[in-house]
Amino acid sequence: MGIYEVVMEEITVYTGLSPAAFFTIAGMMVVVYRYVTGMFVAPEDYNKPPVVSSANSELANKYFNPTTATTPSSIQVGDMTEQELRGYDGSDPNKPLLMAIKAQIYDVSSSSRNFYGPGGPYAMFAGRDASRALALLSFKPQDIHGNIDGLGPDELQILQDWEDKFVEKYLTVGRLLNRDPVPQPTQETKQT
């Protein structure tokens, strides 16, 4: 008995399928796997510019030339109060999406609108100084403010790590002026 016959017989014994059915299912699994994995973008490819063929090089030079590219409509807002910052929470699509850490204001609208914009997992931080919440890794409304008094060295290190990530990833567009007083916990917020 040759290898071919042995393999075909073993496929039938182990799977209960005919060899034709086994290879059809295996082929379909490979196609589905390739299709599904093709729907996802590798993290390192996420922010790369689109690949343009040489046939469209004029379009590529016009629209994707890094020497002529400009930063997406990021504005310098300068100094502002926390109340003014709240107007940049993503509720107005014509305004940039801003948030602050340690009184530095960052424009998070270009690459992270889906995270910090309305409906995003971090939307509660938009238009606010989220220093304390980030340091405590907290989503509690009473922690979303800029007062970092009373934080321990570990929390301050976590906050510094967040600030380093923001400095690296986002444009600094301004600075917070006089800070609003820290909201005092109410009976309702203490229970949550």
C-alpha positions in Angstrom: 0.0 0.0 0.0 1.4 3.4 -1.0 1.6 6.5 1.1 -1.3 8.1 -0.8 -3.7 5.2 0.0 -2.6 5.2 3.7 -3.2 8.9 4.1 -6.6 8.7 2.4 -7.6 5.8 4.6 -6.4 7.6 7.8 -8.3 10.7 6.9 -11.5 8.6 6.7 -10.7 6.8 9.9 -9.9 9.9 12.0 -12.4 12.4 10.6 -15.2 10.2 9.4 -15.1 12.2 6.2 -14.3 11.2 2.7 -10.9 12.6 1.5 -12.7 14.9 -1.0 -14.9 16.3 1.8 -12.0 16.7 4.2 -9.9 18.6 1.6 -12.8 20.7 0.6 -13.5 21.8 4.2 -9.7 22.3 4.8 -9.5 24.5 1.7 -12.6 26.5 2.8 -11.1 27.0 6.2 -7.9 28.5 4.7 -9.9 30.8 2.5 -12.1 32.0 5.4 -9.0 32.5 7.6 -7.3 34.6 4.9 -10.4 36.6 4.4 -11.0 37.3 8.1 -7.4 38.1 8.9 -7.3 40.4 5.8 -10.1 42.5 7.4 -7.7 43.6 10.2 -4.8 46.0 9.9 -1.6 45.3 11.7 -0.9 47.9 14.4 2.3 49.0 12.7 0.4 49.5 9.4 -2.5 51.5 10.9 -1.0 55.0 10.4 0.9 54.4 7.2 -0.1 56.4 4.2 -2.0 54.5 1.5 -0.1 52.6 -1.1 -0.4 54.2 -4.5 0.6 52.5 -7.7 3.1 54.2 -10.0 0.4 54.7 -12.6 -1.2 57.1 -10.2 2.0 58.9 -9.2 0.7 62.3 -10.1 -2.2 61.8 -7.6 0.3 60.4 -5.1 2.5 63.5 -5.4 -0.5 65.8 -5.2 -2.3 64.2 -2.2 0.2 62.1 -0.3 3.5 63.9 -0.7 5.0 64.1 2.8 6.9 67.3 1.9 3.7 69.2 1.1 1.5 67.5 3.7 0.1 69.6 6.5 -1.1 68.7 9.9 -4.8 68.2 9.9 -6.6 71.4 10.9 -5.0 71.5 14.3 -5.2 74.9 15.9 -3.3 76.5 18.7 -5.8 77.5 21.3 -3.3 79.0 23.7 -4.3 79.6 27.2 -7.9 78.8 28.3 -9.9 78.1 31.3 -11.4 74.6 32.1 -14.8 76.0 31.3 -13.6 77.0 27.8 -12.0 73.6 27.4 -15.3 71.9 27.9 -16.5 73.4 24.6 -14.0 71.0 22.8 -15.5 67.8 24.0 -16.5 66.5 20.5 -20.1 67.7 20.6 -19.3 70.2 17.9 -17.8 68.4 14.9 -16.4 71.7 13.6 -14.1 72.1 16.6 -11.0 70.0 17.5 -11.3 67.4 20.2 -9.1 68.5 23.1 -8.2 67.1 26.5 -5.6 68.1 29.2 -3.1 66.4 31.4 -1.4 68.4 34.1 -2.8 71.6 32.5 -1.3 71.0 29.1 -3.9 70.8 26.4 -3.6 68.2 23.7 -5.4 67.9 20.3 -6.6 64.2 20.2 -9.0 64.7 17.3 -6.8 63.6 14.3 -5.9 60.1 15.3 -8.0 59.3 18.3 -11.5 60.7 17.7 -12.9 57.2 17.9 -11.5 56.8 21.4 -12.1 60.3 22.9 -15.0 61.5 20.7 -18.7 61.0 21.5 -19.6 57.4 22.0 -15.9 56.4 22.5 -14.6 54.5 25.5 -12.7 57.6 26.8 -15.3 60.2 25.8 -15.7 61.3 29.4 -12.1 62.7 29.3 -12.7 65.0 26.3 -12.9 68.6 27.0 -11.5 68.1 30.5 -8.3 67.9 32.5 -8.2 64.2 33.2 -5.0 64.1 35.2 -6.4 62.6 38.4 -8.5 60.0 36.6 -5.5 58.9 34.5 -3.3 58.7 37.5 -5.8 56.6 39.4 -6.8 54.6 36.2 -10.3 55.6 37.1 -13.5 56.2 35.1 -15.4 57.6 38.0 -16.9 61.0 37.3 -15.7 62.4 40.6 -12.0 61.7 39.6 -12.1 63.5 36.2 -10.3 66.7 37.1 -6.9 68.2 37.2 -6.2 68.2 41.0 -3.4 65.8 41.7 -2.9 66.6 45.4 -2.7 63.6 47.6 -1.6 61.2 44.9 1.2 58.8 45.9 4.4 58.2 44.0 3.0 55.2 42.1 0.0 57.2 40.9 2.3 60.2 39.9 4.5 57.8 37.9 1.4 56.4 36.1 0.4 60.0 35.3 3.9 60.8 34.1 3.7 57.7 31.8 0.3 59.0 30.4 1.8 62.4 29.9 4.8 61.0 28.0 2.5 59.1 25.7 0.4 62.2 25.0 3.5 64.3 24.3 4.8 61.7 21.9 1.4 61.1 20.1 -0.5 64.4 20.2 0.1 68.0 19.5 0.2 70.4 22.5 -2.1 73.2 21.5 -2.4 75.2 24.7 -2.4 75.4 28.5 -5.1 75.6 31.2 -5.2 78.8 33.2 -6.9 79.1 36.5 -8.2 75.7 37.5 -11.8 75.2 38.5 -12.2 74.1 42.1 -12.1 70.3 42.6 -15.7 68.9 42.8 -16.4 67.7 46.3 -17.9 64.2 46.4 -21.7 64.3 47.1 -23.7 61.7 48.9 -24.8 60.4 45.5 -21.2 60.0 44.1 -20.0 58.4 47.3 -22.4 55.5 46.9 -21.2 54.7 43.3 
